[in-house]
Amino acid sequence: MKPDAIALNRSPDDVLGIYQSAMEAAGVGFSIADATRSDFPLVYVNATFERLTGYTSEEVLGRSCRFLQGDDYDQPGVHAMRQALRDGVGCVVSLRNYRKDGSMFWNQISLTPVHAPDGKLTRFVGIQTDVTELKQAQEEAVKAEILRVELENEREIAALRENFASMVSHDLRNPLTGITLSLELLETLDDRLTPEKRLEYVQRARRQARNMRDLLEDIVTFSKGNAGRVEFNPQSLNLAMFCRRLLGEMQAEGRASGGSHQFDFQYVGDASVIVDEKLIYHMVVNLISNAMKYSAPQTQIDFHVQVDADHITLKVSDHGMGIPKGDQKRLFEPFHRARNVREISGTGLGLAIVKNSVERHGGQIQCQSVEGTGTTFTISLPRRSP
């Protein structure tokens, strides 16, 4: 007869007797509970179980192992183990257990049901392992990770504050200085200025006022987006008419500021879409403003829009200075500006605002750029038919 057949023909007590002999010398706690009784009393524990819990076998036999939980019974592992006992199935859980002296230890318990030849559940075999050091190591690792994240967040917040303060003090002071100087010249030299010179000073003051307005709008928009307070109100919009009007306004403003670019505007597809007009405004204005700012006058800027059944695609391309490869991975970080922009004014908030506006639509933005050649930004938004 085969050995496994002999084992199958033995009674549960014979099999458990073999287990007991083996487990007396084991380095883990070993216990057997009576599964025929509702409270599952212990009928055997080995010496390691006694050392692990501080209780002798005489003190625990006939008792349910629940006493090891003390008053700390509202644990996920406790509920899982009780359900396994009721269902007559095995389980592996980790519990906070308490020794006879009251000290706590983490007990990993593996329960296995034992059935008689007739299929009746008779015993539960339990293996106990002290995993306190492992749990403590895991908790320390979690605490260390939380601390690392908190410190990183604090550094980022400190850097944002420093960059914000530097940007505001510099970029607000410059236009204020320009406005003040223009007004002082108009005031002190009024009777000696030609109409052309007077107009030049007035236009200079207006340009600086527009710079301040744009700066303040960027700050407010970025602050709302960073705090998660940007509203999303998609409504029906004639996107073709909106883009043409906005591009015309930006061309006129560019000419008034002394710049002049050639624009290639193309619109393909349905004119009517459902989008948030304010957020689309931020996308288009920031991308075209950047294209005008970082490319030489008279060069061409392409603004192409395509609307199909599922997507809205906005593409803005210039033939300007381009973005250094090392800066491209940080493009959408607030206050970050590429190293080749030199003295060209800017807050470093525009692309962060664009990205936030795109994400509020559930869309994506991509950038392709070669330094010294030009840059293309492509925005893809989900199409919402009116």
Protein Blocks (a to p, Z undefined) as FASTA:
>chain_A
ZZklmmmmpcfklmmmmmmmmmmmpcbdcddddfkbfklpafbdcfklmmmnopafklmg
opafklmnmmmlbcfklmmmmmmmmnopacddddddddfkopacdddddddddddfkopa
fbdcdddddfklmmmmmmmmmmmmmmmmmmmmmmmmmmmmmmmmmmmmmmmmmmmmmmmm
mmmmmmmmmmmpcfklmmmmmmmmmmmmmmmmmmmmmmmmmmmmmnopaccddddddfkl
mmmmmmmmmmmmmmmnopacddddddedjfbdcddfklmmmmmmmmmmmmmmmpcehiac
dddddddfkbccdddddfbebpafklmmmmmpghiacfklmmagcehlmmmmmmmmmmmn
opacdddddehkbccdddddddddZZ
